[in-house]
Amino acid sequence: MHMSELSFAYYPGCSGLGTSKEYERSTRAVCKALFVKLVDVPDWSCCGSTPAHTVDHVLSAALSARNLAKVEAMSHETVLTPCPSCLTNLRTANHRMEKPEFRERANKLLDAPFKGAVEAKSILQALREDVGLKMIAASTIKPLKGLKVAPYYGCIMNRPPELMKFDDSENPMAMDDILTAMGAEVVPFPLKTECCGGSFGVARRDVVAELSGRLLSVAKRAGAEAMVTACPLCQMNLDLRQGQAASAKQETFDFPVFYFTQLMGLALGVSEAELGFDKLCVSPGRVLDAIAAAGRVAERESTPGSQA
């Protein structure tokens, strides 16, 4: 199956160049494989992340609007970002600056004013809606057979719904649908939008351990062999802090926590080295070996005369 190349402005966000490099690398690799051109926003800057809006709403909006104005200057109508926190800030800035008085105050802080002609979308949304399941399924060359996963969306990818305007705010399905189209078995996971503890990992490790532990425990009982997420902060809490979560719940966890783009890249035939599996704290080796073994079995079964 072939399609014309899609082109979007691209805002990687700060974590993409630091703690979530594997998300950034796998995002670019997946988009390349699916003929999605990502054009980096020139001289982009931090969106304000978690704390900015708690200090000053105008300044917070200006931080994101600076990047949106640069997208306007690129003559792009849509900017994509992998990070739900960045997405929330970009969309919130856009929404608040619909009010002329607020927009005037925020634009006074900028070298170039933002006119309001840019839509911000997540990479997940673009892959689900703009690329589509048909293209994704047709491009899969190494199906994720034998893998049982629990997709975890986090609490801000789809909420508040009137702002994010993507998928179902209580039972989102974009990751479920993509992973299913690529051969994985998605287990029923009722906590897909519950909070993992967010940015309290330093200030209140006990809170994060309890909330993340609950997610891991329910995924384990559902029969999942791995969790899949689209958020750098969620991935860190579930992966890096898995030992703390295990202590809090008095359970044993051995869950690789993948970015959804890593598994997509694997199914699309991207090399494991390019997908950054070595960056994960909980080793994905067992899961990756199982996928490879299932692939070899499927290949033998599909070879004429293999059953002779």
WOPEMO-V304549 format. One line per field, one symbol per residue. ss: DSSP state (a for helix, b for strand, c for the rest). phi: phi as a letter, one per 30 degrees, with the letter a starting at -180 (. if undefined). psi: psi as a letter, one per 40 degrees, with the letter a starting at -180 (. if undefined). A space follows every 10 residues. Layout:
# WOPEMO-V304549
ss->???
phi->???
psi->???
This chain:
# WOPEMO-V304549
ss->cccccbbbbb cccaaaaccc aaaaaaaaaa aaaccbbbbb cccccccccc caaaacaaaa aaaaaaaaaa aaaccccbbb bccaaaaaaa aaaaaaccca aaaaaaaccc ccccccccbb bbaaaaaaaa acaaaaaaac cccccccbbb bbcccccccc aaaacccccc cccaaaaaaa acccbbcccc cccccccaaa acccaaaaaa aaaaaaaaaa accccbbbbc caaaaaaaac caaaaaaaac cccccbbbba aaaaaaaccc caaaacaaac ccccaaaaaa aaaaaaaaaa aacccccc
phi->.bbddcbbdb cdidddcbdb eddddddddd dddcicdccd ddhdbedjhd deddcaddde dddddedddd deddiccbcc bdcdddeedd dddeddddde ddeddddddc dbdccjcbcc bdeeddddcd djdddddddd cbeddiccbc dbcicbdcbd ddcdhbiddc bdbededddd dcjdccddbd cdcddcjhdd ecdbdddddd dddddddddd ddjdcacbbb beddddddcd cdddddddch bccbcdcddd ddddddddid deddcidddd ddeceddddd dddddddddd dddeidcd
psi->hiiihihiih hdidddecef dddddddddd dddefhhhhh hhfiiieebd ddeedhdddd dddddddddd dddefiehhi idhddddddd ddddddedhd ddddddddei dhiheffhhh iidddddddd diddddddeh egifiehhih hhdieedeii deddfhahdd gieddddddd deeihhihge feeiieebee dddgdddddd dddddddddd deeieiihie hdddddddcd fdddddddef ihighhhiid dddddddeei idddefdeei dhhedddddd dddddddddd dehhede.
